[in-house]
């Protein structure tokens, strides 16, 4: 029973006539009472509870279309009896006269007003009722020198729709410039001159968040606002979509500047450095921010915790059409966030436009080989390349850029070095799905790059990896050399971080595809910033969940390793452990993860024999007695027929007692086909082995009528290994069968080991996860089929074993067992592993098990260090924001107060995040100083703040 089960009732067991003394122990029987059924309430299914009240809800919503009883009792206190107006956005259904409704909305000029016509409400506006909005003064005060807007049709885009108002600017001597007057009432102007349109801060904030969460386009959002204003088409609204798009783009850019303290810096926005607007990963190593003093000189057993993990990838969904240009549509960020600076990047590419992409020497990677042939018709960019934090999935500053034609090394090198110049680390782990090719000339190519991209790397330990999902597409050598699963000091990193981010950003691909170069970069920068920020807000919870999982898997993998080592002799373990340690210290030593057993298969041996026969034909030595069947083909065909006989024999034996017509037909067809192949093969066999004719004749003469029936599964093939004597046959045939039988034995061993592993896994999976008769029966049937295939592999090996013995091996029944089974009363110290496992590389399996157990232990250490770094980084950021509060001194106290308030709110936010993270490790203690603002200390209570 788990913690949520019903409590247990204990009953003391006494003898019927004796009373148990109070000071004696008694047997206790524990009964598990069934959990009491909770009484169902309406809250369990609110929809079912609503259905009986459906008509009531419908009635009340329709009644609100009239004035209602409460509305007749107007809130208007003037003597005017003509109370025909009410506000849809104010609380309550009160009715007002014309003068009072205008007076009530002096501070609410964008509310929607409706007028009672005598039979229904129709929409009207405060402008038509005579209201004028005065800027530059407190609400209700009129300017002595107002400056009415020409045309008297100023448009405000609000969350409730698009409205026209009558607007007066302040014309006093101390009045601010007109667009400043709009900003001071939280209306964002579409232009700085000839003002005609503005959007409220509220609607811009609302769209901004909505674009992040639902990826709604500005076009869809704007037209939804237009329908809020008129959903019938009877009152067409002038299209202000272009103005709204421009305001949204400027708003997004300003928010990035605010959050990076550019408003607090005396140099302002123009003093922004490359990558400064990016949201940094708080858990990555940042010297001077979250690394301890002397981290560079830490011993190797600790220094690996300060390594930087990066992952590289390209997204071919993020295309961009060849529309607009940099002159018409310049980027506002200009390399200040995640995208590289456009002009420097394009100059770098144009200077190397004729450089060819090298072909892959691994498998045929389309990413590499087809980089120069990717179709780019009508496209200015075929994809976007990025450099991410491989551990935490953050986009790195200045690590993103357009790819003009495929995923070329030239482009990706630029992104990598542009991202790395911001870091100072002594260990670097790089993950890329084509790293086996890309890494070969990475650092030699850096010398030809611009000086600002040169990264000191002489004292840096650099390791290259292939992401876990992609590594299976590489050759065997790459799968061991670049595997995350086999490396030391990397934890359980998988290198697939960019792929997870693509799922989020792909939803805006249809919008960015139609944009100009600057608009696309700015929009993707904004979305990447939000992606990083959401990671920051969830960091405490994410690291906690990862730690719980890592601790669980560390325990399980260590137990599995102990279980495996219990089946292996200690002498072998000591040898293998020394080999692993030697390879980890020096990768030029033999790799213990590489198989040392030469792979021998029937297909490979057959190909070698065919090649040998081809060489003999070139030399003029044709030993074939048949035009189409050579000696090697004869023997390999015979072995294949032997396998088919065994399979047919098994199927006939296991057919049901009363087979269906279709089953009987299938067996008959297979029998006939096999007989034809055997007859054809024997006719050719007699050319190479004339003695076979006599053997078949003597066998047929002694066969009874029953034996003479068509039973090809029992037909004697008289291969050399099954004959009483082979002295009268060609030695070449003997050699061919020996080599093919040897390969057959290896194939059978691999099949046996594979099926034993699969059977063991299925038993564990069944016992752990499956419940119920149906699921257990299906699993048992699957295990039975695996057992049949394992038995077929055993029979196949025994056949090859007998053939090899006859030709001049071993596989007794006790050898067909899992590694942990000992026979004859032996234990780990005295027993031995079945030789079939030693022949198929149990050393490699042990090395992998050791690596997995060690990696989960490393993952726990990495997560502890990352949690510590995150908390220290948040504290550093809080202190940094406190410094920013007084960095820029302004003349007006009110303006200075705004700068300080924003900085203190940001500092309090970081402290609240820090306080909400569970961590008991060292290095994060903080004591409030006398100079620390009170708001920061309050922020540690965990109160939620937003940007």
N, C-alpha and C positions, 0 to 999 in steps of 0.2 A: 504493500500500500504506500502511496506517496503522501506528501505533506497535506494534500488537499482532500485526502480520503476522510471518511467518517471516523470519529474517535473509537478507540477500542474499549470494550467492556471486559473487565477482568473478574473471574469467578474463582473464589478459593475452594479447593477440593478438600473436604473433611471426611473422616470416617462417619458412618451413619449414626453411631451411638456415642462417639467420642467428641469432646469439644477440644478444638485446637488451642493450645496455650498461646498466649500473646507473644511470648518471647521465642517461639520456635519458627523455623522456616517452613513454609507451606508451598506445595506445588501450585502453580498458577497456570490456568488455561485461558488463553486469549482468543476471544471470538471477534471476528471482523463483522461489525454490523453493516448492512447495506446503507449507502448514503440516502438520507431522507430526501424525498422529492420536493423541490421548491415549488411553491404555488405560483401558477402562471398569473401574470398581471397584464394590464393593457400596455405597459411599457415594453413588454417583450415583443410586441408586434404593433407599433404605432399605426401602421397603415390600416390594419384591420379595425383598429379602434376609431379611425377617422371616417371610414366608409359610412357608418350610421349617421354621422354628422355632415355628410357631404352636402345635403340640401341646405343646411343652415349656413355653411360657408358660402355657397353659391348665392343665397338670398342676401346675405350681409354685404357681399361685394357689389351686388347690383343695386342695393339700397343706397350705397354711397354715391351712385351716379346722380342722385337728387340732393336737395339741401339737407334733408333729414330733420328730425324734431329738434335735436340739439342745435343744429345750425341756425334755425329760425330765431333762437335766443342769441342774438348777435353779441359779439364782444366789442362792437363799436359803441363808444360812449358819447358820440356827438348827437346832435338833434336831427340829423339827416335820416330820414326813414328809408331812403333808397339804398338798401344794403344788398348789393347784387354781386359782390366780389369775394372770392376766397383764394387761398394760396395752397397749391398742391404740395409744397415742400415744407410748409410750417406744420407744427404739431397741432392736431385738433382740427375740427371742421368749422371753425367760426367764420361768420360772414361779416364783411366790412363794406362801408361806403367807399366811394372813389377816393376821397381825400384821405381817409384813414388808412386805406390799404397802401397808399403811397407813403404816408408817414411811417407806418409800421415797417416798411422795407427800406428805410434809409440806409441801414447797414447790410441789407440783403438784396442788392440790386439785381441778382441773377436768378431769383426765385421765379417759378412759373405761376402765372395768375390765370384764373378762369372767371368768366362773367356769366351770370344767370340771365338767360334770355326770356324767361317766363315758362319755358318748357324743357330746357336742357342747358348744360354748361357748354360754353364755347371758349376756345383759347384766345387770350389777349396778352398784351405785354405791358410791363410797367412804363415802357417808353410811350406807348399810345395813350397811357393814362396821365402823361405829363411829367413823368419823373426824369430828372437829369442827374447824372453822376458827376460829382465834383471831386477832382483829384487835388492833392497838395494841401488839403485841410482836413480837420477831423470831420467825421460824418455829421451831417446836419448843418454845417457852416458853409456859407456861400462866399466865394472869392469876390473881392472888390473889383478885380480886373480879370474876369474869366476869359479863357481862350477856347471858344467852341470849336469842335472838330468840323472841318469843312465837309459838307454832305450830310452831317448829322446821322451817320449810319455806321458807327463803330461796331465791329463784330467781335464778340467774345465767345471762345470755344470752352464750354464748361462740361462737367461730368454729366449734367442733365440735358445737354443739347447745345445747339448753336444759336446764339441770340444776338439781336441788334439792340444797342442802347444809345441814348443821347449822352455824350461825354463832353465835359468841360475840363480843360487843363488849367492849372493855376498860372496866372500871369503876373504875380507879385514880383517885386525886385529880388527877393530871396528864393524865388521858385527854382526848382531843379529842372534840368532838361526833361523834355516830355517823356522819353522812354524810361527815365529813372522814376518819374511819378507813377508810371504803370508798375514797375518792379516793386515799389514800396507798398502797393496794395496787393502784392502777390499775383499780378497779372504779367505774363511773359509776352513782350511785344514781338511780332513777326519780323519787324524791321527796326532800324534805328532812326530812319527819317520817313516822312510821309506816312505816319502811323494810321493804319486802317484796321488791323487785326491783332488780337492777343489771345492767349490761352491761359487759363488759370493754372497756378502751381498744382492744384489738386488734380486736374485732369492729366497733366503731364506726369505726375507721380503715379497716378493710377495706370496709365498706359505703360509706363516704364516697367512696373512690376508685372503687369499682365503680359507684356512681351517676353519677360523672362520665364514665367511659369507656363503660359499656354502657347507661347511663340506666335501670338496673333500678329498679323501684319498691320502697319499703320493704315493701310487702305481699308481694311476690314473694320478697324476700330473707328476711324473717322466716319465711315458711312453708317455705322451703328449709332453714332452720335447724331448724324443727320436724320436718321429715322426717329430718334427720340424727339426731335423738333417737329418733324412732319412725316408720319408713316403712311400718308395717303397719296402723296404726289400732287395734291391740289395747290400747295403753296411751295413751289420750287425754291430751294435755297442755293445761293451762289456757291460755287465750288471753291473752298479754301483749302483743298487737300495739299497743294504744294506748299502753302504757308505753314500748315500743320507739320508736314514732314520736316521742313527746315527748323521749326521750333523744337521738334523732338530731337533732332540731331544735335542742335546746340545745347539742349538741356542735358542730354547724355554726356556730352563732353564736359560741361560745367560740373556735373556731379563727380566725375572722375577727378577733376582738378581740386574740388573741395575736399574729397576724401584723401587726397595725397598732400594736404596742407599747403597747396600752392597759394591759397588766399592768405595764409599766415606768413609766407615768405616775402621779405621786402623786394625780391627780384620779380615776384609775380609769376604769371603764367609763362611769360617769355623766358624765364630762367629755368624752366623745367628741363631736367636731364633725361637722357635716353632711358626708357624703361621705368621711369619714376612713378608713372600712374598705375603700374601693375600692382595687384594684390599679392603680396609675397606669401610663400608657404611658411608658416611659423615653425614647422617641425623639421625643415631642411636646415643644414648647418650654415649659419651666418656668423662668421667671425666678428667679434665685437658686439654681438647682439644676443646670441644664445649659446655660445660655446664657452667652456671654462677657460681660465687663464692657463697657458702652457699646453694647450691641446695639441700643438704641433709636435711637441717632444714626448707625447704619451707613448708608452710601450705598445708594440704591435697588438698585444692581447686586448687593448682598449681602443687604439687608434682607429680600428675598423668601424667603430660605432660612429665616427665622424665623417664617414664617406658620403659622397653625393651620388645619388641614383638618378639617372635621366633616361628617358625613353623617347625614341624618335619614330615618327610615322607621318603618312600623308593621307589626306582625305579627298578622294576623287569625286565626292558628291558636291563639294564646295567649288563648283566651277563659276566662272564669270564671263559673260559675253563681252565681245569687243565693242563696248558702247562708251561714249564720253571719253575724257582724257584727264590727265593730272592737272592741266591748266584750267579746265572747266569745272572739274570736281576734285579739288585738292583735299587731302586728308587733314582733319583738324589735329589729330594726335601726333602725326609726323614722327613716328618712332618713339613716342613717349610711353607707350604701354606694351602691348604684346607683339604687334607687327614691327618688323624691322623698318628702318628709315628708307623710304621708297627710292629717293634719288641715288643714294649711295649704293643701294642694292642693285638698281638697274645699271648703274655705271660699271659695277663689278661684273655683271653678266655680259654686258655689251663688249667688254674688253676680252672676254673669253668665249665668245659666241661660237667660234670654230672648233672648240674642244670636243672630241668624240667620247662617247660613253664606252667604257671597257665592258666586254662581255663577261658573263659569269662563268667561273670554273667549277661552281658547285652544281646544283641542278639548274634547269633552265628557268631562272626567275624572270617572269615577264616584267617585273619592276625594273630589273637591270637591263635585260636585253632589248626591251621594246621602248626604252625611254626616249629614243630618238625617232620612233615611228608612231608614237601616240597621235591620234587624230586631234587636231586643234583647230579645225575649220570653224570660223566664226567665234572663236573663244580667245579672250585675252589671257585667261588663266585656266588650266585644266584641273587644277586641284590646289589644295593648301597644305603646306608642310608645317609641322609643329615639333617643338621640343618640350617635353613634359617632365615633371617630377615623377619618377617611376614608382615611388613609394606612396605618394599621397594624391596623385592625379591632378596636380596643379599645372596650369600653363605657365611657363617661365617667361620672364620679361624679355622682350626682343628675341623671342625664339620662334616666331611665326612669320610666314611669308607665302606669297603666291608662287606656284610652280607653273611656268609658262608652257612647258611641253614634257609631261611625264615627270617621274621621280628621279631626277639626275643627281649624281654625287655633287656636282657643282653647286646646286641650290642648297642641298641638305647640309653640306659643309659650312656654308655661310650661316645658316640658322644655328647650327651647333656652337660654332665659335662665338657668334653674337650673344648667345645665352650664357656661355661659360665664362666670358670675360668679367662677369659680375661676381663670380665666386672665387674664393681662395680656399682650396682644399688640397689635401695630400693624397686622397684616394678617390677614384672616380670609377663608377660602374655604368657602362653604357649599354642600352638595349635597343636593338634595331633588327627588323626581320630579315635584312640582308647584310648583317654586320660581318659575316664571313668574307664578303667581297669588299664592302665599303671601308672596313677598318685597315685594309692593307696599305693604303697610301694616304691615310687621313692626316698624319702629322707632317709628312713630307710636303703635302699640298698646302699646308698652312703657311709655309714660307713665302708662297706666291700671292698670298691674300693681303688685303690692306693692313697696315700696321696696327690699327685700332682693334683688330680681331686676333692678334697674336696672344696665345695663352701659354704662360710658363708651365712646362710639363716635364722637365727633366727629373725633378724629384717627386713626381706624382706617380702613384701606383694606379694603372689603368687596366680595367678588365672589361672585356666585351662579351655580350650575351645575345642570344636570340630569344624572343618571347616564347613562352611555353606553348602557346597555341600554334605558332608557326614552325616550331623546330622540327616537327615530324615531316615537313616538306623538304628537309635538307638531307644531305648524304650522311652516312653513319659517322664519319669523322667529325662533322660539324655538330652532330647530336651529342657528342661527349665533350668536345672542346668548348662549345659555347652554351652549355646547358646551365640554366638557373638551378636545376634540381641537384646538380652534382658539385656545385661550387661551394667554397667555404666563405664565411663572413658576409652572406647576403640574405640570411633569413629565408622567408618564404616569398620573396619578391617574384612576381611572374612576368614583369616587363610589358604587360598589356594595358598600361594606364591610358595611353591615347585612345584606344578603342572604346573605352567606357565613356570618354568625353564626347566622342563622335555621336553617340546615340542621343545626346542632349542637343548638340548644335546642328545636326542634320535637318532638324525640323524647320530651320530658317533658310535652308539651301535654295528653296524656290524663290525666296525674296531677294537674297543677296546675288543670285545669278543675274538679275536684271539691273543691278546697280552699277554706278560708275566706280572707278578705283578707290576714290577717297571715301565714298559712302560705305562701300563694302568693308573696308578696313576698319572704319570707325564703328560700324555696327558689330562686327565680329569681336573687336576689342572690348566693346561694352558687354557682350554676352560672355566672353571669356572671363572678364572681371567679375561678373555675377556668379559664374561657375566657381571661381576661386573663393569668392566671399561666402557662398553657401557651404563650401568645404570648411571654411574657418568656423562658421557658426556651429557646425555639427562635429567639430574635431574632438571635443571631449567625449561625446557619446560614441563616435566611430572608434577611437582608440580603445575605449573601454570594451566594446564588443570584440574588437580584434584581439585584445589581451585575453579575454575569456576563452575565445576559440583557440588561441595559441597555447594556453596552459592545458586545455583539454587534449589537443592533438600532441603536444609534447609528451604528456603522460602515456597516451596510447602508442605512439611510435617507439618510445623507450621500452614499453612493455613488449611490443612486437619484436624489437631488436633482441631483447633478452630471450624471448621464446625461440628466435632463430638461432642465436648463439648456443642455446641448449642442445641443438642438434649437430653441432660442429665440434670437432676435436680442438682443444685449447692450443695445440701446436700449430694448427692451420690458422687459427685466429691471430696468433702472435705474428706469424709470417705476413698475413694480409695486412695487419695493422701497420707494420713497418713499411710496407710498400705504399700504403695510402699516405702516411706521414711524409715519406720521401718525395712523393709526387706533389703534395701540397706545398712543400718547401721549394721544390724545383720542378717546374712543369716540363722540363726537357727529359726528365726521368720517365720510364714506362708508365703509361696511364693505366691504373688498375681498373678503370671502367671500360676499357677496350677489351673486347673478347680476344682471348689467346687461343681459342679453339678454331682451327681452320674450318671454315664453313664448307661442308661437302654435301652436295645434293645430287640426286640422280640426273636432274636436268643439266647441271654443270658438267658432270662426268660425261654424259652423252654428247654434249657440245664439244668437249675436249677430244673425244674419240672421233667425231666427225671431222674436226680440224686435222687430226692426224691422218685420217684417210685421204683428205684433200691434199695434204702434203705428199703422200705416197703417189697419188694420181699425177701430180706435177712431176714427180721423179720417174714416172713410167712404171710404177709397181702397182698394178691393179690386181688386188686379191679377191675381188668380188666375183661370185659365180652367178649373180642375178643382176639384171640391168637396174632395178630400182631398189633392191634390198642389199645393203652391205652387211658384213659380219656384225658390226656394232648394232645396226638397226635390227637384225635378226634377234640378238640376245635381249635388247631392251624391249622389243615387242613381246618376246616370250615372257619376260618378267611382268609386263603390263597385263598380258592375258592371265597370268597366274593370279594377279590381284583381282581381276574381274571374276575369275572362278570363285575365289573366296567370298566376294561380295554377293554373288548370285546364290551361292550355297547358304549363306546366312539369311538372305531374304526368303528363300524357299522354306528354310527351317522355321522361321518366325512368322510365316503367313498364317492367317487365322484358319481355324478348323473348317469353316465354311466360307471360303473366299467368294467375293462378288465376281460377276462376269468381267468387270473392268480390271480387277486385280489379277484374275486368271489370264486375261489377255495380255496384260503388261508383262507377266512372268514368261508367257509363251514367246512373246516377241523378243524379249531379252535372251531367252534360251536359243532361239533360232539364229539371232544375230551372232551370238557368241560361237555357236557351232560353225557358222560360215567363216568367221575370222580364224578359228582354230584350223579348219580344213585348209584354208589358204596358206596359213602360216606353216603347217606341216609339209605342204607341198614344196615350199621353199626351203624348209629345214632339211629335207632329204638331199638337197643339192650340197649342202655344207657338211651334213652328217649322214652319210649313206646307211650307217648301221641302224638308224632310227626306223627305216623301212622294215627291217627284219624284226625289230622289237615290236612294232605295231602288228605285224603279221602273226607273230607267236601269241600276242595278247588276244587278238581277235579269235584265234583258233580255240583258245581255252575258255573264252567268255560264254556264259550261258545266255539263253534267250532273254531273260530278265535284264541281264547286264548289258545286252546289246541295244536296249532302248536308248533314245536320244537323251543323254545326260552329259552335256559338255562340261559341267562343273566338276565332273569326276574324271575327265579325260586326262591321260598321262601325256604331258608335254615333252618329257624326256630332255629337259635341259641338262647341261653337262653335270651340274651339281647333284642331280637326282638319279644319274646312271650308276650302275654297279661299278663300272670302270670307265675311266676317261682317257686311257692311254692311247686309244685308237682315234682320238679326235685332234683337231688342229690346236696347237698351243695358243694361237692367237685368240681363238674362241674362249679358251680357258681364261686368258688374261682379261678379255673383255667382260666376261661374267664376274670375275673376281672384283674388278673395279666397280661395276654397276651394283653388285650385291653389297659392297662396302658402303657405297653411297646410300643404298636402300636402308641399311642398318642405321646410318646417321639420321636419315629422314624419319624413321620410325621412332628413334630416341627423342627427337625434338617433338614429335606428335605426342608421345607418352607424357613427357614433362609438361607440355602445354595443357593437356587434358587433366593431369593431376592438379595443376594449379587452379584451373577453372573449376574443377569439382570441389576443391577445398574452399574456394571463394563462394561457390553457390551454397555449400552447407552453412558457412558463416552468415551469409546474407539471409538465408531462409530462417535460421534460428534467431537472428536479430530483428528482422523486419516483417516477416510474414506471419499472419495469424488467420485462422479460419481454414475450413476444409478445402474450399475451392482453390485458394492461393497455395496452400501446402501441396495439393495434388498436382497443380501445374508445375510447381517447383520440383516436385519429386519426379515427374515425367521428364523434365529437362535434365535433371541429374542422371536419370536412367539413360537418356540418349548420349550424354557425355561419357557415361560408363561404357556404353557399347563402342563408342569411338576409341576410347582408351584400350579396350580389349582388342579391337581391330588393329591398333598400333602394336600391341604386344604380340599378336599373332604374326603381324608383318615382320617384326624384328626377329621372332623365332625362326621364321622361314628363311630370312637372310642369314641368320646365325647358323642354321643347319647347312645352308648352301656353302657358307665360308668354311665350315668344318670339313665338309666333303671335299671342297676344292683345296684345301690345305694352304675368339669371340666368346661370348658367354652372355646369358641372361636367364638366370634361374628365377623362380617365382618370388623368392624372398627379396629380390632386388627391386620389384615393382611396388614401391611404397613411398610415401612422403618422407621428407628429410628427417622429421622428428621421430619416426618410428624405428625402434631398435628391436631386434629379434634375439631369441635365445637367452633372455634374461640379461642382456647387456644394457649398460647405462651410457651416459655421455662420455664418461672417462674410458670405458672399455669398448663401447660399440663404435661402429664406423658408418659413415654415410653410404647409402647405396651408390654404387659407382656411376649409375646413370646421371646422377646430379653433378658429380665431379666432372663428367664428360661434357656436360652442357653449361658449365660456367656458374656454379654456385658462388664462387668468389665475387663475381660481379654483383650478384643479388645481395650478398652481404655488404659490399661496398655501398650499394645504393641505400640499403636499410640504415647503415651507419650515417650516411649523408642526410637522409630524411630526419632521423632523430636529432642529429646535430643542428640541422637547419631550424627545427621547431624550437630548440633551446636558444639559438641565436635570435629567432624572431621575438621571443619573450624579452631578451636583452635590448633588442632594437626598439621595441615598443615602449619599454621603460625609458630609454634615452630620448625617444621622440616626444613622449609625454613631458619629460623634463624640459626639453628644448622649447616645446610649444608654450609652456607656462612662463618660462624665462623670457621668451620673445614677446608674449603679451605684456609682461611687466615692463620690458624695455619700451614697447610701443606706448604704454600708458605714461611713462616718464617722458618720452619724446613729445607726446602731445601736450604735456604740462609745460615743457620748454617752449613749444610753439605758441602757447597762449600769449606770451609777452614778447615774441620775436619781432613783431611788426607793431610799432607805436604809431597810432593815428591821432589826429587833432581832436576829433569829436569823441567825447566819452561814450556816447551811444553806439558809435561804430566800434570802438574798442571793446565794449561790452559784448557785442555780437561775436567778435573774433574769439574772445576768451570763453564765452559760453559754448561755442561749437567745440573748441579744443578740450574743454573740461568734460563735455558730454562724451567725446570720443575716448578720453582717458578712462572715464567711469565705465564705459562699455567694455573696454579690454579687461578692466579689473573684475567686472561682473562675470565675464567669460572665464577668467582665471579662477574665480571662486567657485564656479559651477563644475569644475573638473575634479574628479576623484584621483588623487595621486598622493602617495605617502613616501615617495623617494626623496633623496636629499637634493639640495641645490636650488630650491624654489622658495625658501623662507623669505618673507617680506615684512618689514616693520615700517609702519607709517612714520614719516619724518614730520618735523614741525612745518616744513615748507610745503607739504603735500596738501592740495586743496581738499576741503571737506567732502566735495562731491565724489572724489575718487574713493575715499573710505566708504562712502555710502554705496558706491558701485559694487563693492565686494559682497553686498548682501544678496546678489544674484538677481537684482531687478533687471527686467528686460529693457534694452535700449535699441533703437534702430539708427541707421545712418541718416 
